[in-house]
């Protein structure tokens, strides 16, 4: 939730806009704990959370070595040639 700040919709509802389905699943998986903590702290049992994926915010992120290589290769196609000439492998 560091990258996805909650927005208050009305008195008891707030929405968290996430970047991708994985973030949404993680947030939904932890929603019981989040809501319990909020309800206890706010002393309000009517607090509800909604999640939404914002496709415009979704950025292509490279996590694995292969994804990083493909990303860099899109920027500079000569990278593939360099990899072939030196017989390099991606971990």
N, C-alpha and C positions, 0 to 999 in steps of 0.2 A: 504494500500500500504506500510505499515511499514514492513510487513513480506515478501512482494513480490516486490522486487526492479525492476523498469523498465530497460530494456536493449535496447540500441539504435541499430537498425538494419541497417539503412542507413540514408541518410541526413534528411528525414522527417518522418520516421516511427520508432516507438518503440514498444516493446512487453513487456507485463506484464505476467509472468508465475505465475499462481495461484495454490493453493493446492486442491481445490474442486469446484464442480459446484456452490455451494452457494456463494463462493467468486467471481466467474466469473459473476454471475448474479448481485451481488452488484456493481461490477466494471462497468459492462455494463450499469446498471441503472444510474450510476453517470458519465458516459463517456462524456455526453454533457457538463456538468459543468467543468469537468477536461480539456477537449479539449478547451473549450472557454477560460479558465484561461491561459492555456499554449500558445494558439495562440496569446492572447493579450500580455502576458509577453514577448514572443519570437518574436512578430511582424512577425509571419509567419502563414499564413492561410493553408498551405499545411501539417501541422503536423497531423499524423494519429496514432491511437493506435490500437494495436492488443492484444487479450488475448488468453492464451492457458493454458489448465489444464495439469499439469505434474503429472501423476499418481505415479511416483517414489517418489515424494515429499509428497504425501498424507499420512498423519499420522492419526491413529485412535485416535480421541479425545473424551473424555467423558465429556458431558456437564450436563446432568441430573443426579439425584441421582441414578436412576436405571442403567444408563450407567456406572457410576462410580463403582457401586457395581459389575456389570458384568465384568468390566475390572479387578478389584481386585480379583474377584472370579476365573478368568482365571489364575491369578498368584498363588493363594492359594485356592484350592477347599474346604479346611476346613472352609472357611468363610461361606459357605452355612449352614454347620452343626451348627456353632456358632449362626447364625441367627435363625435357627429353634429351637435350645435349649432354647434360651432366648426370643423366640417369638417376634423378632424384625421386624419392618416394614420399608420399604423404602418410603420416602416422594416423 
